[in-house]
Amino acid sequence: MLQSRTVVTMNAALTVSIVALVLAFIAVCLGCVLLFIQVKQRKFVYSSNSHAVLSYEDDDIPVLDGPPCVIYNPSKTADWKLIRKELMKAAQAARLPEPVWIKTTEDDPGEGQAKRALEMRACVVIAAGGDGTVRLVAQAVAGTSTPMGLIPVGTGNLLARNLDLPLGSIKDLAQIAIMGVDKKFDVGRIDVQEPSAGNDATETGASHESEGCGVGSGQEIARGSHTFMVMGGVGFDADIMDSTNSNLKKKIGWLAYVQAAGPNLFAPKLKAKLRVSSGERFADVEARSIMFLNCGELTGGIVLDPSTDPADQWLDLAVLDVRGGILGWLDLVRRVVLKGVGFQPRDVISQNIVAGEISTRRFRECHIELEEPQQLQLDGDVIGCVQHFDVEVLRGALQIRVRS
């Protein structure tokens, strides 16, 4: 009797277990169906952590299911074979398609190629070149959901230095470009007004009649909008960039800028009117350089303001001036060095006689009117001549692959 009850109990338990397993199987199947339906209703994009993991985003964000695209400058001296090899290995490790290589040309040094990559729905657009290539690729990619990677092979590599990328390791650079972490960074934009533009010109009385940077200069006027990632400027810094011998730069690097500085040390100062916000009045400025900074470290490792951060949603306006000839320039160098390492420089000589001056101010928008046209440089490239222009920060406009 006892044995019979035991058998019945075991049969009942077995029946319950079987039923439970069937119900669990049905639940799993139903869950898979619901998950499949949910997936079909959403779009996949490359994740912000970018370790070859897909995540969900809103429907208005395009699908980034294309290959990594490398926009490269073939004129740069680099071990392109090694770069291709390491990028291929990183893409394979991330289970991504083989990278597509698109070279820049003299007529189109990067922006058009980056736009082609965006049309291909590239999962990442990699700029392989110098600061100019990086700037133009960033100009095309900024404002999109596509991240940008960096393979710096130029002389300065300013953006890569400011982002603390491992310049000495192609392997590490390739892995970061393919599988690094996406971080949002600010982009600087300059909108150049046409020489005949007018409301603010009427207000300040500045003239728009002259064209080019001086009579017979032959310099083109920089029209339209231009972006920068590290810095922009008019005056002494732009004149140095324009005077630098490109062949010498290839041989000795940033030291070529030192050689180019000599003839420009005693050039006339520029005069300008600045308005940092729409509610302020114009301020009269007479200086050697007016610079707009998105990053702290500039050419040759110079740091004008160590607090400058390319991800803080601000730009820094830096006005540099000297008095007292060569002694004034030496005092300016002293102040730059001390400020760059975090010390507040003090006066060693009466400022009325000899002085180097650096004044900085944070801003998001700035309007500048120059008394005479000046050359404009952006990230080390001379863009052309400007006289009236606006500078603004595009906050968090560009995702860049950095170290995890």
C-alpha positions as a Markdown table, in Angstrom:
| # | Residue | x | y | z |
|---|---|---|---|---|
| 1 | Met | 0.0 | 0.0 | 0.0 |
| 2 | Leu | 2.8 | 2.3 | 1.0 |
| 3 | Gln | 4.7 | 1.4 | -2.2 |
| 4 | Ser | 1.6 | 2.2 | -4.3 |
| 5 | Arg | 1.3 | 5.7 | -2.7 |
| 6 | Thr | 5.0 | 6.3 | -3.3 |
| 7 | Val | 4.6 | 5.4 | -7.0 |
| 8 | Val | 1.6 | 7.7 | -7.3 |
| 9 | Thr | 3.4 | 10.6 | -5.7 |
| 10 | Met | 6.4 | 10.1 | -7.9 |
| 11 | Asn | 4.2 | 10.0 | -11.0 |
| 12 | Ala | 2.5 | 13.2 | -9.9 |
| 13 | Ala | 5.8 | 15.0 | -9.3 |
| 14 | Leu | 7.1 | 13.8 | -12.7 |
| 15 | Thr | 3.9 | 15.1 | -14.3 |
| 16 | Val | 4.3 | 18.5 | -12.6 |
| 17 | Ser | 8.0 | 18.7 | -13.6 |
| 18 | Ile | 7.1 | 17.9 | -17.2 |
| 19 | Val | 4.4 | 20.6 | -17.2 |
| 20 | Ala | 6.7 | 23.1 | -15.7 |
| 21 | Leu | 9.4 | 22.4 | -18.3 |
| 22 | Val | 6.8 | 22.8 | -21.1 |
| 23 | Leu | 5.6 | 26.1 | -19.7 |
| 24 | Ala | 9.2 | 27.3 | -19.3 |
| 25 | Phe | 9.9 | 26.3 | -22.9 |
| 26 | Ile | 6.8 | 28.2 | -24.1 |
| 27 | Ala | 7.9 | 31.2 | -22.0 |
| 28 | Val | 11.4 | 31.2 | -23.5 |
| 29 | Cys | 10.0 | 30.9 | -27.0 |
| 30 | Leu | 7.5 | 33.7 | -26.4 |
| 31 | Gly | 10.3 | 35.9 | -25.0 |
| 32 | Cys | 12.4 | 35.3 | -28.0 |
| 33 | Val | 9.5 | 36.2 | -30.3 |
| 34 | Leu | 8.9 | 39.4 | -28.4 |
| 35 | Leu | 12.6 | 40.3 | -28.4 |
| 36 | Phe | 12.7 | 39.7 | -32.1 |
| 37 | Ile | 9.8 | 42.0 | -32.7 |
| 38 | Gln | 11.4 | 44.7 | -30.5 |
| 39 | Val | 14.6 | 44.4 | -32.4 |
| 40 | Lys | 12.9 | 44.7 | -35.7 |
| 41 | Gln | 11.2 | 47.9 | -34.5 |
| 42 | Arg | 14.5 | 49.6 | -33.6 |
| 43 | Lys | 17.8 | 50.3 | -35.3 |
| 44 | Phe | 21.3 | 49.1 | -34.4 |
| 45 | Val | 24.2 | 51.5 | -34.2 |
| 46 | Tyr | 27.7 | 51.1 | -33.0 |
| 47 | Ser | 27.7 | 51.5 | -29.2 |
| 48 | Ser | 29.2 | 54.5 | -27.4 |
| 49 | Asn | 31.6 | 52.1 | -25.7 |
| 50 | Ser | 32.6 | 50.9 | -29.2 |
| 51 | His | 33.9 | 47.5 | -28.2 |
| 52 | Ala | 32.2 | 45.9 | -31.2 |
| 53 | Val | 29.0 | 45.8 | -29.2 |
| 54 | Leu | 25.7 | 46.9 | -30.8 |
| 55 | Ser | 23.2 | 49.0 | -28.8 |
| 56 | Tyr | 19.8 | 50.5 | -29.5 |
| 57 | Glu | 19.2 | 54.1 | -30.3 |
| 58 | Asp | 16.3 | 56.2 | -31.4 |
| 59 | Asp | 14.9 | 55.8 | -34.9 |
| 60 | Asp | 16.2 | 59.2 | -36.1 |
| 61 | Ile | 19.8 | 58.1 | -35.7 |
| 62 | Pro | 21.2 | 56.5 | -38.9 |
| 63 | Val | 22.4 | 52.9 | -38.8 |
| 64 | Leu | 26.2 | 52.7 | -38.7 |
| 65 | Asp | 26.5 | 49.3 | -40.3 |
| 66 | Gly | 29.2 | 50.2 | -42.8 |
| 67 | Pro | 32.9 | 49.5 | -42.6 |
| 68 | Pro | 35.6 | 51.6 | -40.9 |
| 69 | Cys | 36.7 | 54.3 | -43.4 |
| 70 | Val | 40.2 | 55.6 | -43.3 |
| 71 | Ile | 40.7 | 59.1 | -44.8 |
| 72 | Tyr | 44.5 | 59.2 | -45.4 |
| 73 | Asn | 46.9 | 61.7 | -46.8 |
| 74 | Pro | 49.4 | 59.8 | -49.0 |
| 75 | Ser | 51.8 | 62.8 | -49.1 |
| 76 | Lys | 52.7 | 62.1 | -45.4 |
| 77 | Thr | 55.8 | 60.1 | -44.7 |
| 78 | Ala | 54.5 | 57.1 | -42.7 |
| 79 | Asp | 54.7 | 53.3 | -42.5 |
| 80 | Trp | 51.4 | 52.9 | -44.3 |
| 81 | Lys | 51.9 | 49.1 | -44.7 |
| 82 | Leu | 52.1 | 48.8 | -40.9 |
| 83 | Ile | 49.1 | 51.1 | -40.4 |
| 84 | Arg | 47.0 | 49.1 | -42.8 |
| 85 | Lys | 48.0 | 45.8 | -41.0 |
| 86 | Glu | 47.2 | 47.1 | -37.5 |
| 87 | Leu | 43.9 | 48.6 | -38.5 |
| 88 | Met | 42.9 | 45.3 | -40.3 |
| 89 | Lys | 43.8 | 43.3 | -37.2 |
| 90 | Ala | 41.8 | 45.6 | -34.9 |
| 91 | Ala | 38.8 | 45.5 | -37.2 |
| 92 | Gln | 39.0 | 41.7 | -37.3 |
| 93 | Ala | 39.2 | 41.5 | -33.5 |
| 94 | Ala | 36.1 | 43.8 | -33.3 |
| 95 | Arg | 34.3 | 41.6 | -35.9 |
| 96 | Leu | 34.0 | 44.6 | -38.2 |
| 97 | Pro | 34.3 | 44.6 | -42.1 |
| 98 | Glu | 37.7 | 45.3 | -43.6 |
| 99 | Pro | 38.5 | 49.1 | -43.4 |
| 100 | Val | 38.0 | 51.1 | -46.6 |
| 101 | Trp | 40.8 | 53.4 | -47.5 |
| 102 | Ile | 40.1 | 56.8 | -49.3 |
| 103 | Lys | 43.0 | 59.0 | -50.1 |
| 104 | Thr | 43.0 | 62.8 | -50.0 |
| 105 | Thr | 43.9 | 64.9 | -53.0 |
| 106 | Glu | 45.3 | 68.4 | -53.5 |
| 107 | Asp | 41.9 | 69.6 | -54.7 |
| 108 | Asp | 40.0 | 67.8 | -51.9 |
| 109 | Pro | 42.2 | 67.4 | -48.8 |
| 110 | Gly | 39.8 | 65.5 | -46.6 |
| 111 | Glu | 36.3 | 66.9 | -46.3 |
| 112 | Gly | 34.8 | 65.4 | -49.4 |
| 113 | Gln | 36.2 | 62.0 | -48.6 |
| 114 | Ala | 34.8 | 62.1 | -45.1 |
| 115 | Lys | 31.4 | 62.9 | -46.6 |
| 116 | Arg | 31.7 | 59.9 | -48.8 |
| 117 | Ala | 32.4 | 57.8 | -45.7 |
| 118 | Leu | 29.3 | 59.1 | -44.0 |
| 119 | Glu | 27.3 | 58.1 | -47.1 |
| 120 | Met | 28.7 | 54.6 | -46.7 |
| 121 | Arg | 27.3 | 54.6 | -43.2 |
| 122 | Ala | 30.8 | 54.0 | -41.8 |
| 123 | Cys | 30.9 | 52.8 | -38.2 |
| 124 | Val | 33.9 | 55.1 | -37.7 |
| 125 | Val | 35.7 | 57.6 | -39.9 |
| 126 | Ile | 39.4 | 57.6 | -39.2 |
| 127 | Ala | 41.6 | 60.6 | -40.1 |
| 128 | Ala | 45.1 | 59.4 | -41.0 |
| 129 | Gly | 47.3 | 62.4 | -41.6 |
| 130 | Gly | 48.4 | 65.7 | -40.2 |
| 131 | Asp | 46.5 | 68.4 | -38.4 |
| 132 | Gly | 45.0 | 69.7 | -41.7 |
| 133 | Thr | 43.5 | 66.3 | -42.6 |
| 134 | Val | 42.2 | 65.9 | -39.1 |
| 135 | Arg | 40.5 | 69.3 | -39.2 |
| 136 | Leu | 38.8 | 68.8 | -42.5 |
| 137 | Val | 37.6 | 65.3 | -41.6 |
| 138 | Ala | 36.3 | 66.7 | -38.3 |
| 139 | Gln | 34.5 | 69.5 | -40.3 |
| 140 | Ala | 32.5 | 66.9 | -42.2 |
| 141 | Val | 31.9 | 64.5 | -39.3 |
| 142 | Ala | 30.9 | 67.1 | -36.6 |
| 143 | Gly | 27.2 | 67.2 | -35.9 |
| 144 | Thr | 26.6 | 63.6 | -36.9 |
| 145 | Ser | 26.4 | 60.4 | -34.8 |
| 146 | Thr | 29.4 | 58.9 | -36.5 |
| 147 | Pro | 32.6 | 58.8 | -34.3 |
| 148 | Met | 36.0 | 59.9 | -35.6 |
| 149 | Gly | 39.2 | 58.0 | -35.0 |
| 150 | Leu | 42.8 | 59.4 | -35.3 |
| 151 | Ile | 46.0 | 58.0 | -36.8 |
| 152 | Pro | 48.2 | 61.0 | -36.4 |
| 153 | Val | 51.2 | 61.0 | -38.9 |
| 154 | Gly | 51.9 | 64.7 | -39.2 |
| 155 | Thr | 54.5 | 67.1 | -37.7 |
| 156 | Gly | 52.4 | 68.7 | -34.9 |
| 157 | Asn | 49.6 | 66.1 | -34.3 |
| 158 | Leu | 48.1 | 68.8 | -32.0 |
| 159 | Leu | 44.7 | 67.2 | -31.4 |
| 160 | Ala | 46.2 | 63.7 | -30.7 |
| 161 | Arg | 48.6 | 65.2 | -28.2 |
| 162 | Asn | 45.8 | 67.0 | -26.4 |
| 163 | Leu | 43.8 | 63.8 | -26.2 |
| 164 | Asp | 46.9 | 61.9 | -24.8 |
| 165 | Leu | 46.9 | 59.4 | -27.6 |
| 166 | Pro | 49.9 | 57.0 | -27.8 |
| 167 | Leu | 51.8 | 58.6 | -30.6 |
| 168 | Gly | 54.7 | 56.1 | -30.4 |
| 169 | Ser | 52.6 | 53.0 | -31.0 |
| 170 | Ile | 50.7 | 52.3 | -34.3 |
| 171 | Lys | 49.2 | 49.2 | -32.8 |
| 172 | Asp | 47.7 | 51.1 | -29.9 |
| 173 | Leu | 46.5 | 53.9 | -32.1 |
| 174 | Ala | 44.8 | 51.4 | -34.4 |
| 175 | Gln | 43.1 | 49.6 | -31.5 |
| 176 | Ile | 41.8 | 52.9 | -30.1 |
| 177 | Ala | 40.6 | 54.1 | -33.5 |
| 178 | Ile | 38.6 | 50.9 | -33.9 |
| 179 | Met | 37.7 | 49.9 | -30.4 |
| 180 | Gly | 38.2 | 52.9 | -28.2 |
| 181 | Val | 35.6 | 54.8 | -26.2 |
| 182 | Asp | 33.6 | 57.5 | -27.9 |
| 183 | Lys | 33.7 | 60.8 | -26.1 |
| 184 | Lys | 32.1 | 64.1 | -27.1 |
| 185 | Phe | 34.3 | 67.1 | -27.8 |
| 186 | Asp | 33.7 | 70.7 | -28.7 |
| 187 | Val | 34.4 | 72.1 | -32.1 |
| 188 | Gly | 35.3 | 75.7 | -32.8 |
| 189 | Arg | 33.6 | 77.4 | -35.8 |
| 190 | Ile | 34.4 | 80.6 | -37.6 |
| 191 | Asp | 31.9 | 82.4 | -39.8 |
| 192 | Val | 33.6 | 84.9 | -42.1 |
| 193 | Gln | 31.5 | 87.8 | -43.2 |
| 194 | Glu | 31.7 | 89.2 | -46.7 |
| 195 | Pro | 33.7 | 92.4 | -47.0 |
| 196 | Ser | 30.5 | 94.3 | -47.8 |
| 197 | Ala | 28.5 | 93.0 | -44.8 |
| 198 | Gly | 27.2 | 95.6 | -42.7 |
| 199 | Asn | 25.3 | 96.2 | -39.5 |
| 200 | Asp | 28.2 | 95.9 | -37.1 |
| 201 | Ala | 30.5 | 97.6 | -39.5 |
| 202 | Thr | 28.3 | 100.7 | -39.5 |
| 203 | Glu | 28.2 | 100.6 | -35.7 |
| 204 | Thr | 31.9 | 100.5 | -35.2 |
| 205 | Gly | 32.9 | 102.5 | -38.2 |
| 206 | Ala | 35.4 | 99.9 | -39.5 |
| 207 | Ser | 36.1 | 99.8 | -43.2 |
| 208 | His | 35.4 | 96.9 | -45.5 |
| 209 | Glu | 37.0 | 98.3 | -48.6 |
| 210 | Ser | 40.4 | 96.6 | -48.5 |
| 211 | Glu | 40.8 | 93.1 | -49.8 |
| 212 | Gly | 43.6 | 90.7 | -49.2 |
| 213 | Cys | 46.2 | 91.0 | -46.4 |
| 214 | Gly | 47.9 | 94.1 | -47.6 |
| 215 | Val | 48.2 | 95.8 | -51.0 |
| 216 | Gly | 49.1 | 93.3 | -53.7 |
| 217 | Ser | 49.4 | 90.4 | -51.3 |
| 218 | Gly | 47.5 | 88.1 | -53.6 |
| 219 | Gln | 46.0 | 86.4 | -50.5 |
| 220 | Glu | 42.5 | 85.0 | -51.0 |
| 221 | Ile | 39.7 | 86.1 | -48.6 |
| 222 | Ala | 38.5 | 83.2 | -46.4 |
| 223 | Arg | 34.8 | 83.0 | -47.0 |
| 224 | Gly | 32.0 | 81.0 | -45.4 |
| 225 | Ser | 32.3 | 78.7 | -42.3 |
| 226 | His | 35.4 | 76.9 | -41.1 |
| 227 | Thr | 36.0 | 74.7 | -38.1 |
| 228 | Phe | 38.9 | 74.0 | -35.9 |
| 229 | Met | 39.7 | 71.5 | -33.2 |
| 230 | Val | 42.7 | 73.0 | -31.4 |
| 231 | Met | 43.1 | 76.7 | -32.1 |
| 232 | Gly | 42.6 | 79.5 | -34.5 |
| 233 | Gly | 44.2 | 83.0 | -34.7 |
| 234 | Val | 45.0 | 86.2 | -36.5 |
| 235 | Gly | 48.2 | 88.2 | -36.2 |
| 236 | Phe | 51.7 | 86.9 | -35.3 |
| 237 | Asp | 50.7 | 83.2 | -35.0 |
| 238 | Ala | 49.1 | 83.2 | -38.5 |
| 239 | Asp | 52.0 | 85.1 | -40.0 |
| 240 | Ile | 54.4 | 82.4 | -38.6 |
| 241 | Met | 52.3 | 79.6 | -40.1 |
| 242 | Asp | 52.3 | 81.4 | -43.5 |
| 243 | Ser | 56.1 | 82.0 | -43.4 |
| 244 | Thr | 57.1 | 78.5 | -42.4 |
| 245 | Asn | 59.1 | 76.6 | -45.0 |
| 246 | Ser | 57.3 | 73.3 | -45.7 |
| 247 | Asn | 60.5 | 71.5 | -46.7 |
| 248 | Leu | 62.3 | 72.6 | -43.5 |
| 249 | Lys | 59.2 | 71.6 | -41.5 |
| 250 | Lys | 59.5 | 68.1 | -42.8 |
| 251 | Lys | 63.2 | 67.9 | -41.8 |
| 252 | Ile | 63.2 | 69.6 | -38.3 |
| 253 | Gly | 59.5 | 69.5 | -37.3 |
| 254 | Trp | 58.0 | 72.3 | -35.2 |
| 255 | Leu | 61.4 | 74.0 | -34.9 |
| 256 | Ala | 60.7 | 75.3 | -38.4 |
| 257 | Tyr | 58.2 | 77.7 | -36.8 |
| 258 | Val | 61.0 | 79.2 | -34.7 |
| 259 | Gln | 62.9 | 80.0 | -37.8 |
| 260 | Ala | 59.8 | 81.6 | -39.3 |
| 261 | Ala | 59.1 | 83.7 | -36.2 |
| 262 | Gly | 62.2 | 86.0 | -36.7 |
| 263 | Pro | 61.0 | 88.1 | -39.6 |
| 264 | Asn | 57.6 | 88.6 | -37.9 |
| 265 | Leu | 58.7 | 89.7 | -34.5 |
| 266 | Phe | 58.6 | 93.4 | -35.3 |
| 267 | Ala | 55.6 | 93.4 | -37.7 |
| 268 | Pro | 53.0 | 96.1 | -37.0 |
| 269 | Lys | 50.4 | 95.3 | -34.3 |
| 270 | Leu | 46.9 | 94.5 | -35.3 |
| 271 | Lys | 44.0 | 96.6 | -34.2 |
| 272 | Ala | 40.6 | 95.2 | -33.6 |
| 273 | Lys | 37.2 | 95.6 | -31.9 |
| 274 | Leu | 36.0 | 92.6 | -29.9 |
| 275 | Arg | 32.5 | 91.8 | -28.5 |
| 276 | Val | 32.4 | 88.6 | -26.5 |
| 277 | Ser | 28.6 | 88.5 | -26.1 |
| 278 | Ser | 25.8 | 90.2 | -27.8 |
| 279 | Gly | 24.9 | 92.3 | -24.7 |
| 280 | Glu | 28.4 | 93.8 | -24.4 |
| 281 | Arg | 29.9 | 96.8 | -26.0 |
| 282 | Phe | 32.9 | 96.5 | -28.4 |
| 283 | Ala | 36.3 | 96.6 | -26.7 |
| 284 | Asp | 39.3 | 98.2 | -28.6 |
| 285 | Val | 42.3 | 95.9 | -28.8 |
| 286 | Glu | 45.8 | 96.4 | -30.0 |
| 287 | Ala | 47.9 | 93.3 | -29.9 |
| 288 | Arg | 50.3 | 91.0 | -31.6 |
| 289 | Ser | 47.9 | 88.0 | -31.8 |
| 290 | Ile | 44.3 | 87.2 | -31.1 |
| 291 | Met | 43.8 | 83.5 | -30.6 |
| 292 | Phe | 40.8 | 81.2 | -30.0 |
| 293 | Leu | 41.7 | 78.1 | -28.1 |
| 294 | Asn | 39.8 | 74.8 | -27.8 |
| 295 | Cys | 42.8 | 72.9 | -26.5 |
| 296 | Gly | 45.5 | 73.8 | -24.0 |
| 297 | Glu | 48.7 | 72.4 | -25.8 |
| 298 | Leu | 49.7 | 74.3 | -28.9 |
| 299 | Thr | 52.5 | 74.0 | -31.5 |
| 300 | Gly | 55.9 | 73.1 | -29.9 |
| 301 | Gly | 54.3 | 72.1 | -26.6 |
| 302 | Ile | 53.4 | 75.6 | -25.7 |
| 303 | Val | 50.5 | 75.8 | -23.2 |
| 304 | Leu | 48.9 | 79.3 | -23.0 |
| 305 | Asp | 46.2 | 78.2 | -20.5 |
| 306 | Pro | 46.4 | 74.8 | -18.7 |
| 307 | Ser | 42.8 | 75.0 | -17.8 |
| 308 | Thr | 41.6 | 74.9 | -21.4 |
| 309 | Asp | 39.5 | 71.8 | -22.0 |
| 310 | Pro | 38.2 | 70.6 | -25.4 |
| 311 | Ala | 35.2 | 69.0 | -23.7 |
| 312 | Asp | 34.1 | 71.8 | -21.3 |
| 313 | Gln | 31.7 | 73.5 | -23.8 |
| 314 | Trp | 33.7 | 76.7 | -23.8 |
| 315 | Leu | 36.5 | 78.3 | -26.0 |
| 316 | Asp | 39.2 | 80.6 | -24.6 |
| 317 | Leu | 40.0 | 84.0 | -26.1 |
| 318 | Ala | 43.7 | 84.8 | -25.7 |
| 319 | Val | 45.2 | 88.2 | -26.5 |
| 320 | Leu | 49.0 | 88.4 | -26.7 |
| 321 | Asp | 51.0 | 91.6 | -26.8 |
| 322 | Val | 54.5 | 92.9 | -26.2 |
| 323 | Arg | 56.2 | 96.2 | -25.5 |
| 324 | Gly | 59.9 | 96.9 | -25.5 |
| 325 | Gly | 61.2 | 95.1 | -28.5 |
| 326 | Ile | 63.1 | 91.9 | -28.1 |
| 327 | Leu | 63.0 | 92.2 | -24.3 |
| 328 | Gly | 59.3 | 92.3 | -24.5 |
| 329 | Trp | 59.2 | 89.1 | -26.5 |
| 330 | Leu | 61.5 | 87.4 | -24.0 |
| 331 | Asp | 59.1 | 88.5 | -21.2 |
| 332 | Leu | 56.2 | 87.1 | -23.1 |
| 333 | Val | 58.0 | 83.8 | -23.5 |
| 334 | Arg | 58.7 | 83.8 | -19.7 |
| 335 | Arg | 55.0 | 84.4 | -19.0 |
| 336 | Val | 53.9 | 81.7 | -21.4 |
| 337 | Val | 56.3 | 79.1 | -19.8 |
| 338 | Leu | 55.2 | 80.0 | -16.2 |
| 339 | Lys | 51.5 | 80.1 | -17.0 |
| 340 | Gly | 51.9 | 76.8 | -18.9 |
| 341 | Val | 53.1 | 75.0 | -15.7 |
| 342 | Gly | 50.5 | 76.6 | -13.5 |
| 343 | Phe | 52.3 | 79.6 | -12.0 |
| 344 | Gln | 51.0 | 83.2 | -12.1 |
| 345 | Pro | 53.8 | 85.2 | -13.7 |
| 346 | Arg | 54.9 | 88.4 | -11.9 |
| 347 | Asp | 56.3 | 91.6 | -13.4 |
| 348 | Val | 60.1 | 91.8 | -13.3 |
| 349 | Ile | 60.4 | 95.1 | -15.2 |
| 350 | Ser | 58.1 | 98.1 | -15.2 |
| 351 | Gln | 55.2 | 97.3 | -17.5 |
| 352 | Asn | 55.3 | 100.8 | -18.9 |
| 353 | Ile | 58.7 | 100.1 | -20.5 |
| 354 | Val | 59.0 | 96.4 | -21.2 |
| 355 | Ala | 56.2 | 93.8 | -21.0 |
| 356 | Gly | 54.8 | 90.7 | -22.4 |
| 357 | Glu | 51.1 | 90.4 | -21.9 |
| 358 | Ile | 48.7 | 87.4 | -22.0 |
| 359 | Ser | 45.0 | 87.9 | -21.2 |
| 360 | Thr | 42.5 | 85.1 | -21.5 |
| 361 | Arg | 38.8 | 84.9 | -21.2 |
| 362 | Arg | 36.3 | 82.1 | -21.7 |
| 363 | Phe | 33.5 | 82.6 | -24.3 |
| 364 | Arg | 30.9 | 80.8 | -26.4 |
| 365 | Glu | 30.4 | 83.5 | -29.0 |
| 366 | Cys | 32.7 | 86.3 | -30.1 |
| 367 | His | 32.5 | 88.9 | -32.8 |
| 368 | Ile | 35.7 | 90.4 | -34.1 |
| 369 | Glu | 36.3 | 93.3 | -36.5 |
| 370 | Leu | 39.8 | 94.0 | -37.6 |
| 371 | Glu | 40.9 | 97.4 | -38.7 |
| 372 | Glu | 42.9 | 95.8 | -41.6 |
| 373 | Pro | 42.5 | 92.3 | -43.1 |
| 374 | Gln | 44.7 | 89.7 | -41.5 |
| 375 | Gln | 45.6 | 86.1 | -42.3 |
| 376 | Leu | 43.6 | 83.5 | -40.4 |
| 377 | Gln | 45.1 | 80.2 | -39.3 |
| 378 | Leu | 43.2 | 77.2 | -38.0 |
| 379 | Asp | 45.0 | 74.3 | -36.5 |
| 380 | Gly | 48.2 | 75.4 | -38.2 |
| 381 | Asp | 46.7 | 75.9 | -41.7 |
| 382 | Val | 46.4 | 79.4 | -43.2 |
| 383 | Ile | 42.9 | 79.6 | -44.5 |
| 384 | Gly | 43.0 | 83.1 | -46.1 |
| 385 | Cys | 42.4 | 86.7 | -45.1 |
| 386 | Val | 39.6 | 87.9 | -42.8 |
| 387 | Gln | 38.4 | 91.2 | -41.5 |
| 388 | His | 35.0 | 90.7 | -39.9 |
| 389 | Phe | 34.1 | 87.3 | -38.4 |
| 390 | Asp | 32.3 | 85.4 | -35.7 |
| 391 | Val | 33.8 | 82.7 | -33.5 |
| 392 | Glu | 31.6 | 80.2 | -31.6 |
| 393 | Val | 31.8 | 76.9 | -29.9 |
| 394 | Leu | 29.8 | 73.9 | -31.1 |
| 395 | Arg | 29.3 | 72.1 | -27.8 |
| 396 | Gly | 29.9 | 68.4 | -27.8 |
| 397 | Ala | 29.5 | 68.3 | -31.6 |
| 398 | Leu | 32.1 | 65.6 | -32.4 |
| 399 | Gln | 32.6 | 62.1 | -31.0 |
| 400 | Ile | 36.2 | 61.0 | -31.0 |
| 401 | Arg | 37.7 | 57.6 | -30.1 |
| 402 | Val | 40.0 | 57.9 | -27.1 |
| 403 | Arg | 41.6 | 55.5 | -24.6 |
| 404 | Ser | 39.1 | 53.5 | -22.5 |
